[in-house]
Amino acid sequence: MSAVTARVYRAKQFSGGWGGGTVVSGDLMIRSGVVVPHRELTWRFSRSSGPGGQGVNATDSRVELSLDVAHTAALNEVLRARATARLAGRLVDGVLTVTASQHRSQLRNREAAQARLAQLLSEAIAPGPAARRPTRPSRASQSRRLEDKARRGEVKRLRRDPGTD
């Protein structure tokens, strides 16, 4: 079995069969009510450049996980628009790609990529902060501010040379 055939075989094993390319089974939970179906996730495996001993040149431990954010059915229109706007710098043709290669094992890199993608999407679809309600300073806070100003001015006046007044 050649190296390329072995890579394809391993990818097919993780996808749960020979029918769907390199898609790994298992839905990705973003937050309650938002779940990305496994058929929308695209996986790519390649050789990692990090540590690994003798197996570093033989195993495909580097993982790329992609999701088409612009066309996903997991997000409604509002969340999709919010995610595409907030992730605009990371999207390529509407597709968000996350890479993981810090572990020696492909399984742990797959878990890391899923966690990173879930975190990015969760932060991207989170609602923005509540609008600030403008308030007026209280009379006591205004008087404290003026007293502090007067006290500071007095300190500076006392530091001056007496002959320059």
C-alpha positions, 0 to 999 in steps of 0.5 A: 500500500503506497503512502497516498493510498494509506492516507486516503484509507485513513481518511475514509476510516475516520469518515465512517465509510467510503461514500462521503470524502473526508468528512468525519462523522459527529455534529459540532455543538457551538452553543445551545440551539446551534449545532453544525451537522457533520456533513457541512464540516470538511476535513483535510489531513496532511503531514505535520511539521512538528515533533513525532519521531520516526512516524513524523513522515509517515502519519498525517497528523496535521488537521484542517477543518473547514466550514462554509459560514456563508451558506451553512444551514446551522445558522439563521440569517441574523447569526449568519450575517453577524458571523460573516461580518465578524469573521470577515478577515478570516473567511476565504470565499465565505469559508472558515478554515481552522488548522491544528498541528500541535499534537502528535496524534491526529485524533487530538489535533481533530479535537483541537480543531473542533474546539477552536472552530466551535470557540470562533463561531461561538464568539462570532455569533454572540450578541454585542454588548448592550447599548450604554444608557447615557447618565448625568453625574450626580451633584455630589460627584460634581462637587467632589471633582471640583474640590479635588481640582481646587486641592490639586491647584493649591498644591501646585501653587504652593510648589511655585517660587514665591518671588514669581507671583 
